[in-house]
């Protein structure tokens, strides 16, 4: 009888937590990063759900802060695409870790913005994450990303422990 009770009394084994490598780029030139980026792929999350043609534009403000304009199109209940935008700000907190930024779109609530991978030569593509494994983006300077670069970024994301099957590929074709 004890054999039947013991399994019930034991604590359930915890599933092994998958470790995500959130290390960021060691070198980062803000001036080269500024400008428009196209969202090629992302994990689904409520603040961009259903959006297409998404871009993020970074500009240096006169006071030295970074302004952020996220824009894209969301279908309304009648199937029409409506332009949406969100204005925010970003900052680098620690110059010793320049790939770790904080971004805010609402008052003083900041979220992590980690530049995980970056095209060092031309600053043409980037893999973005955060301190959580709930967020992942692939960004490009152009609306379409060459297949070899997609594979490179997907391999990097997999190597870091991200589930690339969760990525949503964003339609940029209508908004070029």
VMD Tcl script that builds the backbone (N, CA, C; Angstrom):
set m [mol new atoms 528]
animate dup $m
set s [atomselect $m all]
$s set {name element resname resid chain x y z} {
  {N N UNK 1 A 0.821 -1.192 0.000}
  {CA C UNK 1 A 0.000 0.000 0.000}
  {C C UNK 1 A 0.864 1.253 0.000}
  {N N UNK 2 A 1.981 1.190 0.696}
  {CA C UNK 2 A 2.903 2.313 0.761}
  {C C UNK 2 A 3.408 2.682 -0.636}
  {N N UNK 3 A 3.562 1.709 -1.503}
  {CA C UNK 3 A 4.025 1.941 -2.872}
  {C C UNK 3 A 3.048 2.816 -3.638}
  {N N UNK 4 A 1.773 2.742 -3.305}
  {CA C UNK 4 A 0.769 3.527 -3.990}
  {C C UNK 4 A 0.696 4.952 -3.457}
  {N N UNK 5 A 1.001 5.144 -2.193}
  {CA C UNK 5 A 0.913 6.462 -1.561}
  {C C UNK 5 A 2.163 7.301 -1.823}
  {N N UNK 6 A 3.340 6.684 -1.794}
  {CA C UNK 6 A 4.589 7.431 -1.946}
  {C C UNK 6 A 4.646 8.299 -3.207}
  {N N UNK 7 A 4.267 7.800 -4.356}
  {CA C UNK 7 A 4.319 8.665 -5.543}
  {C C UNK 7 A 3.431 9.904 -5.399}
  {N N UNK 8 A 2.346 9.810 -4.719}
  {CA C UNK 8 A 1.440 10.938 -4.526}
  {C C UNK 8 A 2.042 11.949 -3.560}
  {N N UNK 9 A 2.757 11.490 -2.526}
  {CA C UNK 9 A 3.334 12.376 -1.528}
  {C C UNK 9 A 4.590 13.091 -2.019}
  {N N UNK 10 A 5.293 12.504 -2.981}
  {CA C UNK 10 A 6.506 13.133 -3.504}
  {C C UNK 10 A 6.165 14.417 -4.240}
  {N N UNK 11 A 7.051 15.378 -4.109}
  {CA C UNK 11 A 6.886 16.613 -4.860}
  {C C UNK 11 A 7.126 16.303 -6.334}
  {N N UNK 12 A 6.328 16.906 -7.190}
  {CA C UNK 12 A 6.563 16.667 -8.615}
  {C C UNK 12 A 7.922 17.237 -9.021}
  {N N UNK 13 A 8.591 16.532 -9.925}
  {CA C UNK 13 A 9.887 17.009 -10.393}
  {C C UNK 13 A 9.677 18.234 -11.258}
  {N N UNK 14 A 10.538 19.221 -11.038}
  {CA C UNK 14 A 10.457 20.423 -11.855}
  {C C UNK 14 A 11.063 20.122 -13.208}
  {N N UNK 15 A 10.413 20.641 -14.243}
  {CA C UNK 15 A 10.966 20.491 -15.579}
  {C C UNK 15 A 12.236 21.332 -15.656}
  {N N UNK 16 A 13.187 20.821 -16.363}
  {CA C UNK 16 A 14.438 21.561 -16.524}
  {C C UNK 16 A 14.141 22.867 -17.265}
  {N N UNK 17 A 14.536 23.975 -16.661}
  {CA C UNK 17 A 14.333 25.279 -17.269}
  {C C UNK 17 A 15.364 25.461 -18.373}
  {N N UNK 18 A 14.906 25.885 -19.508}
  {CA C UNK 18 A 15.809 26.125 -20.616}
  {C C UNK 18 A 16.514 27.455 -20.364}
  {N N UNK 19 A 17.806 27.438 -20.426}
  {CA C UNK 19 A 18.583 28.644 -20.195}
  {C C UNK 19 A 18.711 29.424 -21.497}
  {N N UNK 20 A 18.436 30.702 -21.420}
  {CA C UNK 20 A 18.556 31.591 -22.564}
  {C C UNK 20 A 19.826 32.417 -22.396}
  {N N UNK 21 A 20.645 32.450 -23.429}
  {CA C UNK 21 A 21.853 33.279 -23.430}
  {C C UNK 21 A 21.438 34.696 -23.819}
  {N N UNK 22 A 21.451 35.599 -22.857}
  {CA C UNK 22 A 21.024 36.975 -23.074}
  {C C UNK 22 A 22.207 37.931 -23.174}
  {N N UNK 23 A 23.379 37.382 -23.434}
  {CA C UNK 23 A 24.556 38.249 -23.554}
  {C C UNK 23 A 24.379 39.167 -24.769}
  {N N UNK 24 A 24.852 40.380 -24.628}
  {CA C UNK 24 A 24.656 41.386 -25.672}
  {C C UNK 24 A 25.970 41.684 -26.385}
  {N N UNK 25 A 25.847 42.449 -27.471}
  {CA C UNK 25 A 27.031 42.832 -28.229}
  {C C UNK 25 A 27.973 43.622 -27.323}
  {N N UNK 26 A 29.248 43.437 -27.536}
  {CA C UNK 26 A 30.256 44.121 -26.703}
  {C C UNK 26 A 30.563 45.521 -27.231}
  {N N UNK 27 A 30.422 45.675 -28.554}
  {CA C UNK 27 A 30.680 46.977 -29.176}
  {C C UNK 27 A 29.403 47.464 -29.838}
  {N N UNK 28 A 29.129 48.747 -29.655}
  {CA C UNK 28 A 27.895 49.315 -30.177}
  {C C UNK 28 A 28.117 50.795 -30.450}
  {N N UNK 29 A 27.783 51.208 -31.685}
  {CA C UNK 29 A 27.908 52.602 -32.073}
  {C C UNK 29 A 26.500 53.154 -32.268}
  {N N UNK 30 A 26.048 53.948 -31.328}
  {CA C UNK 30 A 24.684 54.474 -31.361}
  {C C UNK 30 A 24.418 55.250 -32.645}
  {N N UNK 31 A 25.372 56.064 -33.084}
  {CA C UNK 31 A 25.175 56.856 -34.303}
  {C C UNK 31 A 24.857 55.969 -35.503}
  {N N UNK 32 A 25.503 54.823 -35.591}
  {CA C UNK 32 A 25.267 53.906 -36.707}
  {C C UNK 32 A 23.938 53.162 -36.558}
  {N N UNK 33 A 23.466 53.006 -35.320}
  {CA C UNK 33 A 22.215 52.281 -35.064}
  {C C UNK 33 A 20.985 53.151 -35.319}
  {N N UNK 34 A 21.139 54.461 -35.194}
  {CA C UNK 34 A 20.013 55.371 -35.384}
  {C C UNK 34 A 19.420 55.212 -36.783}
  {N N UNK 35 A 18.150 55.569 -36.903}
  {CA C UNK 35 A 17.469 55.492 -38.189}
  {C C UNK 35 A 16.349 54.475 -38.156}
  {N N UNK 36 A 15.871 54.112 -39.345}
  {CA C UNK 36 A 14.709 53.223 -39.472}
  {C C UNK 36 A 15.135 51.759 -39.557}
  {N N UNK 37 A 14.394 50.913 -38.822}
  {CA C UNK 37 A 14.545 49.460 -38.849}
  {C C UNK 37 A 13.186 48.844 -39.163}
  {N N UNK 38 A 13.179 47.814 -39.993}
  {CA C UNK 38 A 11.958 47.069 -40.311}
  {C C UNK 38 A 11.911 45.818 -39.452}
  {N N UNK 39 A 10.726 45.546 -38.932}
  {CA C UNK 39 A 10.534 44.341 -38.138}
  {C C UNK 39 A 10.273 43.176 -39.096}
  {N N UNK 40 A 11.195 42.235 -39.117}
  {CA C UNK 40 A 11.099 41.084 -40.007}
  {C C UNK 40 A 10.339 39.950 -39.323}
  {N N UNK 41 A 10.633 39.729 -38.046}
  {CA C UNK 41 A 9.962 38.671 -37.278}
  {C C UNK 41 A 9.944 39.081 -35.806}
  {N N UNK 42 A 9.000 38.488 -35.069}
  {CA C UNK 42 A 8.905 38.770 -33.630}
  {C C UNK 42 A 8.139 37.655 -32.951}
  {N N UNK 43 A 8.321 37.564 -31.643}
  {CA C UNK 43 A 7.426 36.751 -30.832}
  {C C UNK 43 A 6.121 37.525 -30.694}
  {N N UNK 44 A 5.025 36.802 -30.600}
  {CA C UNK 44 A 3.729 37.438 -30.419}
  {C C UNK 44 A 3.637 38.026 -29.010}
  {N N UNK 45 A 3.143 39.241 -28.926}
  {CA C UNK 45 A 2.866 39.877 -27.628}
  {C C UNK 45 A 1.753 40.895 -27.831}
  {N N UNK 46 A 1.079 41.226 -26.769}
  {CA C UNK 46 A -0.153 41.999 -26.867}
  {C C UNK 46 A 0.013 43.386 -27.484}
  {N N UNK 47 A 1.154 44.046 -27.278}
  {CA C UNK 47 A 1.259 45.417 -27.751}
  {C C UNK 47 A 1.556 45.539 -29.245}
  {N N UNK 48 A 1.833 44.428 -29.937}
  {CA C UNK 48 A 1.995 44.468 -31.390}
  {C C UNK 48 A 1.101 43.437 -32.098}
  {N N UNK 49 A 0.244 42.809 -31.353}
  {CA C UNK 49 A -0.575 41.734 -31.906}
  {C C UNK 49 A -1.378 42.228 -33.110}
  {N N UNK 50 A -1.315 41.458 -34.195}
  {CA C UNK 50 A -2.070 41.772 -35.394}
  {C C UNK 50 A -1.478 42.864 -36.261}
  {N N UNK 51 A -0.293 43.342 -35.939}
  {CA C UNK 51 A 0.293 44.438 -36.710}
  {C C UNK 51 A 1.182 43.916 -37.835}
  {N N UNK 52 A 1.201 44.683 -38.929}
  {CA C UNK 52 A 2.075 44.382 -40.058}
  {C C UNK 52 A 2.722 45.694 -40.503}
  {N N UNK 53 A 3.703 45.585 -41.395}
  {CA C UNK 53 A 4.389 46.785 -41.854}
  {C C UNK 53 A 5.028 47.560 -40.720}
  {N N UNK 54 A 5.531 46.847 -39.710}
  {CA C UNK 54 A 6.030 47.486 -38.493}
  {C C UNK 54 A 7.465 47.980 -38.687}
  {N N UNK 55 A 7.693 49.219 -38.233}
  {CA C UNK 55 A 9.040 49.800 -38.244}
  {C C UNK 55 A 9.334 50.423 -36.883}
  {N N UNK 56 A 10.615 50.595 -36.623}
  {CA C UNK 56 A 11.072 51.319 -35.435}
  {C C UNK 56 A 12.120 52.321 -35.917}
  {N N UNK 57 A 11.944 53.575 -35.546}
  {CA C UNK 57 A 12.880 54.621 -35.947}
  {C C UNK 57 A 13.475 55.247 -34.699}
  {N N UNK 58 A 14.798 55.277 -34.664}
  {CA C UNK 58 A 15.541 55.812 -33.522}
  {C C UNK 58 A 16.225 57.101 -33.944}
  {N N UNK 59 A 16.065 58.157 -33.120}
  {CA C UNK 59 A 16.692 59.454 -33.402}
  {C C UNK 59 A 17.317 59.982 -32.125}
  {N N UNK 60 A 18.425 60.675 -32.290}
  {CA C UNK 60 A 19.076 61.306 -31.148}
  {C C UNK 60 A 18.444 62.675 -30.931}
  {N N UNK 61 A 17.955 62.922 -29.730}
  {CA C UNK 61 A 17.342 64.198 -29.384}
  {C C UNK 61 A 18.422 65.193 -28.980}
  {N N UNK 62 A 18.127 66.488 -29.060}
  {CA C UNK 62 A 19.120 67.506 -28.683}
  {C C UNK 62 A 19.663 67.340 -27.260}
  {N N UNK 63 A 18.850 66.784 -26.358}
  {CA C UNK 63 A 19.298 66.608 -24.970}
  {C C UNK 63 A 20.126 65.341 -24.776}
  {N N UNK 64 A 20.377 64.611 -25.873}
  {CA C UNK 64 A 21.195 63.396 -25.785}
  {C C UNK 64 A 20.398 62.121 -25.582}
  {N N UNK 65 A 19.094 62.247 -25.344}
  {CA C UNK 65 A 18.272 61.050 -25.190}
  {C C UNK 65 A 17.937 60.492 -26.578}
  {N N UNK 66 A 17.423 59.281 -26.609}
  {CA C UNK 66 A 17.083 58.617 -27.871}
  {C C UNK 66 A 15.561 58.570 -27.984}
  {N N UNK 67 A 15.027 59.159 -29.055}
  {CA C UNK 67 A 13.577 59.056 -29.268}
  {C C UNK 67 A 13.309 57.822 -30.121}
  {N N UNK 68 A 12.188 57.179 -29.846}
  {CA C UNK 68 A 11.804 55.952 -30.538}
  {C C UNK 68 A 10.395 56.137 -31.102}
  {N N UNK 69 A 10.243 55.846 -32.394}
  {CA C UNK 69 A 8.921 55.869 -33.011}
  {C C UNK 69 A 8.664 54.485 -33.577}
  {N N UNK 70 A 7.737 53.759 -32.972}
  {CA C UNK 70 A 7.299 52.463 -33.495}
  {C C UNK 70 A 6.016 52.708 -34.276}
  {N N UNK 71 A 5.952 52.171 -35.488}
  {CA C UNK 71 A 4.782 52.402 -36.326}
  {C C UNK 71 A 4.447 51.146 -37.103}
  {N N UNK 72 A 3.192 51.038 -37.486}
  {CA C UNK 72 A 2.758 49.894 -38.275}
  {C C UNK 72 A 1.274 49.974 -38.550}
  {N N UNK 73 A 0.748 48.919 -39.121}
  {CA C UNK 73 A -0.653 48.871 -39.531}
  {C C UNK 73 A -1.367 47.736 -38.829}
  {N N UNK 74 A -2.582 48.055 -38.371}
  {CA C UNK 74 A -3.408 47.045 -37.710}
  {C C UNK 74 A -4.783 47.066 -38.361}
  {N N UNK 75 A -5.298 45.889 -38.641}
  {CA C UNK 75 A -6.621 45.789 -39.272}
  {C C UNK 75 A -7.715 46.095 -38.251}
  {N N UNK 76 A -8.678 46.903 -38.689}
  {CA C UNK 76 A -9.825 47.170 -37.826}
  {C C UNK 76 A -10.876 46.077 -38.040}
  {N N UNK 77 A -12.012 46.207 -37.398}
  {CA C UNK 77 A -13.048 45.167 -37.478}
  {C C UNK 77 A -13.652 45.037 -38.880}
  {N N UNK 78 A -13.427 46.045 -39.736}
  {CA C UNK 78 A -13.938 46.011 -41.111}
  {C C UNK 78 A -12.866 45.544 -42.105}
  {N N UNK 79 A -11.700 45.134 -41.584}
  {CA C UNK 79 A -10.635 44.642 -42.444}
  {C C UNK 79 A -9.764 45.719 -43.060}
  {N N UNK 80 A -9.996 46.969 -42.679}
  {CA C UNK 80 A -9.175 48.065 -43.203}
  {C C UNK 80 A -7.928 48.217 -42.338}
  {N N UNK 81 A -6.804 48.519 -42.982}
  {CA C UNK 81 A -5.553 48.736 -42.245}
  {C C UNK 81 A -5.527 50.153 -41.693}
  {N N UNK 82 A -5.312 50.255 -40.422}
  {CA C UNK 82 A -5.213 51.555 -39.750}
  {C C UNK 82 A -3.780 51.765 -39.282}
  {N N UNK 83 A -3.248 52.942 -39.570}
  {CA C UNK 83 A -1.891 53.269 -39.146}
  {C C UNK 83 A -1.873 53.510 -37.644}
  {N N UNK 84 A -0.918 52.896 -36.974}
  {CA C UNK 84 A -0.753 53.056 -35.522}
  {C C UNK 84 A 0.698 53.439 -35.239}
  {N N UNK 85 A 0.893 54.229 -34.220}
  {CA C UNK 85 A 2.259 54.563 -33.825}
  {C C UNK 85 A 2.346 54.747 -32.318}
  {N N UNK 86 A 3.540 54.521 -31.827}
  {CA C UNK 86 A 3.813 54.716 -30.406}
  {C C UNK 86 A 5.147 55.451 -30.308}
  {N N UNK 87 A 5.160 56.511 -29.530}
  {CA C UNK 87 A 6.372 57.304 -29.354}
  {C C UNK 87 A 6.950 56.999 -27.978}
  {N N UNK 88 A 8.226 56.749 -27.949}
  {CA C UNK 88 A 8.879 56.431 -26.683}
  {C C UNK 88 A 10.281 57.010 -26.619}
  {N N UNK 89 A 11.027 56.516 -25.653}
  {CA C UNK 89 A 12.408 56.962 -25.480}
  {C C UNK 89 A 13.250 55.778 -25.034}
  {N N UNK 90 A 14.525 55.880 -25.317}
  {CA C UNK 90 A 15.455 54.818 -24.950}
  {C C UNK 90 A 16.689 55.437 -24.320}
  {N N UNK 91 A 17.403 54.614 -23.563}
  {CA C UNK 91 A 18.644 55.095 -22.961}
  {C C UNK 91 A 19.582 53.927 -22.724}
  {N N UNK 92 A 20.863 54.249 -22.769}
  {CA C UNK 92 A 21.904 53.287 -22.424}
  {C C UNK 92 A 22.295 53.601 -20.985}
  {N N UNK 93 A 22.100 52.648 -20.094}
  {CA C UNK 93 A 22.368 52.890 -18.682}
  {C C UNK 93 A 23.837 52.710 -18.306}
  {N N UNK 94 A 24.500 51.777 -18.971}
  {CA C UNK 94 A 25.860 51.411 -18.589}
  {C C UNK 94 A 26.726 51.347 -19.839}
  {N N UNK 95 A 27.649 52.295 -19.994}
  {CA C UNK 95 A 28.496 52.314 -21.191}
  {C C UNK 95 A 29.421 51.102 -21.261}
  {N N UNK 96 A 29.618 50.419 -20.150}
  {CA C UNK 96 A 30.420 49.190 -20.158}
  {C C UNK 96 A 29.638 48.034 -20.789}
  {N N UNK 97 A 28.310 48.172 -20.863}
  {CA C UNK 97 A 27.443 47.171 -21.505}
  {C C UNK 97 A 26.539 47.896 -22.509}
  {N N UNK 98 A 27.140 48.379 -23.604}
  {CA C UNK 98 A 26.396 49.252 -24.524}
  {C C UNK 98 A 25.258 48.572 -25.264}
  {N N UNK 99 A 25.230 47.254 -25.332}
  {CA C UNK 99 A 24.158 46.540 -26.019}
  {C C UNK 99 A 22.910 46.366 -25.176}
  {N N UNK 100 A 22.925 46.885 -23.957}
  {CA C UNK 100 A 21.756 46.799 -23.074}
  {C C UNK 100 A 21.134 48.171 -22.920}
  {N N UNK 101 A 19.976 48.327 -23.517}
  {CA C UNK 101 A 19.259 49.589 -23.432}
  {C C UNK 101 A 17.984 49.399 -22.634}
  {N N UNK 102 A 17.388 50.503 -22.270}
  {CA C UNK 102 A 16.067 50.523 -21.650}
  {C C UNK 102 A 15.175 51.368 -22.544}
  {N N UNK 103 A 13.950 50.892 -22.783}
  {CA C UNK 103 A 13.012 51.587 -23.651}
  {C C UNK 103 A 11.703 51.786 -22.899}
  {N N UNK 104 A 11.121 52.979 -23.066}
  {CA C UNK 104 A 9.849 53.276 -22.405}
  {C C UNK 104 A 8.878 53.903 -23.397}
  {N N UNK 105 A 7.641 53.433 -23.354}
  {CA C UNK 105 A 6.570 54.025 -24.134}
  {C C UNK 105 A 5.473 54.569 -23.225}
  {N N UNK 106 A 5.680 54.462 -21.910}
  {CA C UNK 106 A 4.665 54.916 -20.970}
  {C C UNK 106 A 5.331 55.402 -19.680}
  {N N UNK 107 A 5.237 56.682 -19.452}
  {CA C UNK 107 A 5.767 57.330 -18.249}
  {C C UNK 107 A 7.197 56.886 -17.961}
  {N N UNK 108 A 7.431 56.384 -16.769}
  {CA C UNK 108 A 8.780 55.985 -16.353}
  {C C UNK 108 A 8.952 54.468 -16.334}
  {N N UNK 109 A 8.037 53.738 -16.956}
  {CA C UNK 109 A 8.121 52.281 -17.004}
  {C C UNK 109 A 9.013 51.863 -18.169}
  {N N UNK 110 A 10.181 51.361 -17.834}
  {CA C UNK 110 A 11.150 50.968 -18.864}
  {C C UNK 110 A 11.236 49.456 -18.977}
  {N N UNK 111 A 11.459 49.004 -20.211}
  {CA C UNK 111 A 11.661 47.582 -20.495}
  {C C UNK 111 A 13.070 47.395 -21.044}
  {N N UNK 112 A 13.578 46.197 -20.868}
  {CA C UNK 112 A 14.902 45.883 -21.393}
  {C C UNK 112 A 14.858 45.730 -22.898}
  {N N UNK 113 A 15.908 46.203 -23.542}
  {CA C UNK 113 A 16.090 46.102 -24.989}
  {C C UNK 113 A 17.531 45.663 -25.183}
  {N N UNK 114 A 17.717 44.369 -25.428}
  {CA C UNK 114 A 19.059 43.794 -25.526}
  {C C UNK 114 A 19.413 43.523 -26.982}
  {N N UNK 115 A 20.490 44.110 -27.432}
  {CA C UNK 115 A 20.989 43.859 -28.787}
  {C C UNK 115 A 21.867 42.619 -28.688}
  {N N UNK 116 A 21.297 41.485 -29.100}
  {CA C UNK 116 A 21.961 40.193 -28.955}
  {C C UNK 116 A 22.964 39.940 -30.078}
  {N N UNK 117 A 22.553 40.266 -31.294}
  {CA C UNK 117 A 23.395 40.086 -32.479}
  {C C UNK 117 A 23.230 41.332 -33.337}
  {N N UNK 118 A 24.320 41.734 -34.001}
  {CA C UNK 118 A 24.282 42.943 -34.816}
  {C C UNK 118 A 25.292 42.808 -35.940}
  {N N UNK 119 A 24.869 43.171 -37.131}
  {CA C UNK 119 A 25.779 43.211 -38.273}
  {C C UNK 119 A 26.829 44.287 -37.997}
  {N N UNK 120 A 28.023 43.860 -37.659}
  {CA C UNK 120 A 29.081 44.807 -37.268}
  {C C UNK 120 A 29.576 45.658 -38.424}
  {N N UNK 121 A 29.521 45.110 -39.630}
  {CA C UNK 121 A 30.020 45.857 -40.780}
  {C C UNK 121 A 29.104 46.996 -41.178}
  {N N UNK 122 A 27.862 46.658 -41.485}
  {CA C UNK 122 A 26.958 47.660 -42.032}
  {C C UNK 122 A 25.795 48.063 -41.156}
  {N N UNK 123 A 25.667 47.438 -39.970}
  {CA C UNK 123 A 24.511 47.684 -39.102}
  {C C UNK 123 A 23.220 47.500 -39.917}
  {N N UNK 124 A 23.152 46.404 -40.692}
  {CA C UNK 124 A 22.012 46.144 -41.563}
  {C C UNK 124 A 20.973 45.215 -40.968}
  {N N UNK 125 A 21.314 44.460 -39.929}
  {CA C UNK 125 A 20.356 43.558 -39.296}
  {C C UNK 125 A 20.725 43.381 -37.830}
  {N N UNK 126 A 19.719 42.995 -37.043}
  {CA C UNK 126 A 19.936 42.824 -35.603}
  {C C UNK 126 A 18.969 41.788 -35.047}
  {N N UNK 127 A 19.408 41.123 -33.987}
  {CA C UNK 127 A 18.569 40.215 -33.207}
  {C C UNK 127 A 18.408 40.874 -31.843}
  {N N UNK 128 A 17.157 41.121 -31.456}
  {CA C UNK 128 A 16.857 41.863 -30.232}
  {C C UNK 128 A 16.104 40.974 -29.261}
  {N N UNK 129 A 16.491 41.019 -27.991}
  {CA C UNK 129 A 15.799 40.281 -26.943}
  {C C UNK 129 A 15.622 41.181 -25.734}
  {N N UNK 130 A 15.421 40.563 -24.592}
  {CA C UNK 130 A 15.283 41.309 -23.339}
  {C C UNK 130 A 15.777 40.424 -22.201}
  {N N UNK 131 A 15.564 40.865 -20.983}
  {CA C UNK 131 A 15.976 40.057 -19.836}
  {C C UNK 131 A 15.048 38.857 -19.654}
  {N N UNK 132 A 13.937 38.858 -20.375}
  {CA C UNK 132 A 12.971 37.760 -20.341}
  {C C UNK 132 A 13.082 36.980 -21.648}
  {N N UNK 133 A 12.706 35.715 -21.620}
  {CA C UNK 133 A 12.701 34.934 -22.860}
  {C C UNK 133 A 11.378 35.091 -23.608}
  {N N UNK 134 A 10.542 36.044 -23.194}
  {CA C UNK 134 A 9.229 36.247 -23.808}
  {C C UNK 134 A 9.275 37.148 -25.035}
  {N N UNK 135 A 10.412 37.792 -25.257}
  {CA C UNK 135 A 10.513 38.758 -26.346}
  {C C UNK 135 A 11.699 38.439 -27.235}
  {N N UNK 136 A 11.464 38.520 -28.543}
  {CA C UNK 136 A 12.524 38.328 -29.520}
  {C C UNK 136 A 12.091 39.003 -30.812}
  {N N UNK 137 A 13.006 39.743 -31.429}
  {CA C UNK 137 A 12.742 40.414 -32.684}
  {C C UNK 137 A 13.911 40.198 -33.630}
  {N N UNK 138 A 13.610 40.140 -34.923}
  {CA C UNK 138 A 14.620 40.222 -35.969}
  {C C UNK 138 A 14.331 41.517 -36.714}
  {N N UNK 139 A 15.334 42.393 -36.779}
  {CA C UNK 139 A 15.190 43.691 -37.430}
  {C C UNK 139 A 16.137 43.792 -38.615}
  {N N UNK 140 A 15.740 44.615 -39.582}
  {CA C UNK 140 A 16.555 44.824 -40.779}
  {C C UNK 140 A 16.420 46.269 -41.239}
  {N N UNK 141 A 17.422 46.758 -41.914}
  {CA C UNK 141 A 17.354 48.105 -42.501}
  {C C UNK 141 A 16.481 48.127 -43.750}
  {N N UNK 142 A 16.165 46.967 -44.269}
  {CA C UNK 142 A 15.340 46.870 -45.468}
  {C C UNK 142 A 14.102 46.028 -45.148}
  {N N UNK 143 A 13.015 46.222 -45.897}
  {CA C UNK 143 A 11.780 45.470 -45.627}
  {C C UNK 143 A 11.912 43.961 -45.815}
  {N N UNK 144 A 12.862 43.533 -46.606}
  {CA C UNK 144 A 13.086 42.105 -46.839}
  {C C UNK 144 A 14.509 41.771 -46.425}
  {N N UNK 145 A 14.685 40.613 -45.836}
  {CA C UNK 145 A 15.999 40.170 -45.385}
  {C C UNK 145 A 16.428 38.981 -46.230}
  {N N UNK 146 A 17.656 38.994 -46.768}
  {CA C UNK 146 A 18.110 37.847 -47.566}
  {C C UNK 146 A 18.037 36.549 -46.763}
  {N N UNK 147 A 17.738 35.445 -47.444}
  {CA C UNK 147 A 17.573 34.140 -46.798}
  {C C UNK 147 A 18.804 33.723 -45.998}
  {N N UNK 148 A 19.999 34.007 -46.512}
  {CA C UNK 148 A 21.208 33.603 -45.792}
  {C C UNK 148 A 21.343 34.353 -44.466}
  {N N UNK 149 A 20.907 35.611 -44.441}
  {CA C UNK 149 A 20.958 36.395 -43.195}
  {C C UNK 149 A 19.887 35.888 -42.226}
  {N N UNK 150 A 18.699 35.558 -42.750}
  {CA C UNK 150 A 17.648 34.973 -41.894}
  {C C UNK 150 A 18.181 33.712 -41.218}
  {N N UNK 151 A 18.799 32.832 -42.014}
  {CA C UNK 151 A 19.342 31.582 -41.455}
  {C C UNK 151 A 20.400 31.876 -40.391}
  {N N UNK 152 A 21.251 32.849 -40.655}
  {CA C UNK 152 A 22.289 33.236 -39.696}
  {C C UNK 152 A 21.666 33.674 -38.361}
  {N N UNK 153 A 20.634 34.512 -38.427}
  {CA C UNK 153 A 19.985 35.010 -37.207}
  {C C UNK 153 A 19.173 33.927 -36.513}
  {N N UNK 154 A 18.518 33.070 -37.282}
  {CA C UNK 154 A 17.770 31.962 -36.677}
  {C C UNK 154 A 18.722 30.995 -35.976}
  {N N UNK 155 A 19.861 30.728 -36.582}
  {CA C UNK 155 A 20.862 29.858 -35.965}
  {C C UNK 155 A 21.373 30.481 -34.671}
  {N N UNK 156 A 21.632 31.784 -34.698}
  {CA C UNK 156 A 22.096 32.481 -33.495}
  {C C UNK 156 A 21.044 32.415 -32.390}
  {N N UNK 157 A 19.773 32.609 -32.752}
  {CA C UNK 157 A 18.696 32.552 -31.759}
  {C C UNK 157 A 18.587 31.148 -31.166}
  {N N UNK 158 A 18.646 30.125 -32.012}
  {CA C UNK 158 A 18.598 28.737 -31.529}
  {C C UNK 158 A 19.765 28.441 -30.598}
  {N N UNK 159 A 20.951 28.863 -30.999}
  {CA C UNK 159 A 22.157 28.649 -30.191}
  {C C UNK 159 A 22.001 29.301 -28.802}
  {N N UNK 160 A 21.301 30.400 -28.757}
  {CA C UNK 160 A 21.086 31.121 -27.503}
  {C C UNK 160 A 19.967 30.499 -26.666}
  {N N UNK 161 A 19.216 29.557 -27.239}
  {CA C UNK 161 A 18.166 28.873 -26.491}
  {C C UNK 161 A 16.758 29.342 -26.790}
  {N N UNK 162 A 16.584 30.216 -27.776}
  {CA C UNK 162 A 15.250 30.696 -28.125}
  {C C UNK 162 A 14.525 29.669 -28.996}
  {N N UNK 163 A 13.207 29.625 -28.867}
  {CA C UNK 163 A 12.361 28.765 -29.679}
  {C C UNK 163 A 11.975 29.548 -30.930}
  {N N UNK 164 A 12.649 29.301 -32.033}
  {CA C UNK 164 A 12.392 30.070 -33.258}
  {C C UNK 164 A 11.063 29.693 -33.917}
  {N N UNK 165 A 10.450 28.598 -33.504}
  {CA C UNK 165 A 9.127 28.238 -34.022}
  {C C UNK 165 A 8.061 29.232 -33.562}
  {N N UNK 166 A 8.354 29.981 -32.506}
  {CA C UNK 166 A 7.401 30.971 -31.986}
  {C C UNK 166 A 7.428 32.286 -32.773}
  {N N UNK 167 A 8.413 32.451 -33.644}
  {CA C UNK 167 A 8.521 33.705 -34.392}
  {C C UNK 167 A 7.374 33.868 -35.387}
  {N N UNK 168 A 6.826 35.074 -35.425}
  {CA C UNK 168 A 5.833 35.460 -36.428}
  {C C UNK 168 A 6.582 36.259 -37.489}
  {N N UNK 169 A 6.416 35.899 -38.739}
  {CA C UNK 169 A 7.084 36.604 -39.837}
  {C C UNK 169 A 6.177 37.727 -40.294}
  {N N UNK 170 A 6.665 38.948 -40.256}
  {CA C UNK 170 A 5.856 40.142 -40.455}
  {C C UNK 170 A 5.768 40.521 -41.933}
  {N N UNK 171 A 4.550 40.754 -42.390}
  {CA C UNK 171 A 4.329 41.177 -43.765}
  {C C UNK 171 A 4.769 42.625 -43.923}
  {N N UNK 172 A 5.787 42.837 -44.743}
  {CA C UNK 172 A 6.271 44.176 -45.046}
  {C C UNK 172 A 5.962 44.558 -46.491}
  {N N UNK 173 A 5.439 43.640 -47.275}
  {CA C UNK 173 A 5.311 43.854 -48.717}
  {C C UNK 173 A 4.330 44.967 -49.091}
  {N N UNK 174 A 3.272 45.129 -48.373}
  {CA C UNK 174 A 2.267 46.147 -48.709}
  {C C UNK 174 A 2.710 47.558 -48.395}
  {N N UNK 175 A 3.728 47.704 -47.572}
  {CA C UNK 175 A 4.038 49.013 -47.022}
  {C C UNK 175 A 5.401 49.547 -47.453}
  {N N UNK 176 A 5.978 48.933 -48.479}
  {CA C UNK 176 A 7.301 49.363 -48.928}
  {C C UNK 176 A 7.173 50.679 -49.658}
}
mol reanalyze $m
mol bondsrecalc $m
mol representation Tube
mol addrep $m
